[in-house]
Amino acid sequence: MLYIIVGVVHVLVCVVLILVVLLQSGKGADLAGAFGGASTQTAFGSRGPASFLSKLTTVSAVLFMVTCLTLSLIGGGSQQIDSGQHQRDSDAGAQSTRRKAGNSGSDS
């Protein structure tokens, strides 16, 4: 049940993240930026206070990462342990079968 809830939240966060990124305009979205004339803005410089969309992008990106990790821990963690235990059980069963076959052949 928890896996389904986190999965639905993950899909909603993905849609919000896509929409928020597409709604934002880039740093050099004007005509001068297209031709490399945006000399007033630096590549990684300050742009002033963060807008609502940039804050929403940050929040949705963090939620996206958290839901990804949660889904991987909920869904994938138990399967690896189970498959590893199954492999050990089948190896032990094969070894005991070989021992029994070896012992029965030497007794006769």
Secondary structure, 3 states (H helix, E strand, C coil): CHHHHHHHHHHHHHHHHHHHHHHCCCCCCCHHHHCCCCCCCCCCCCCCCCCHHHHHHHHHHHHHHHHHHHHHHHHHHHHHHHHHHHHHHHHHHHHHHHHHHHHHHHHC
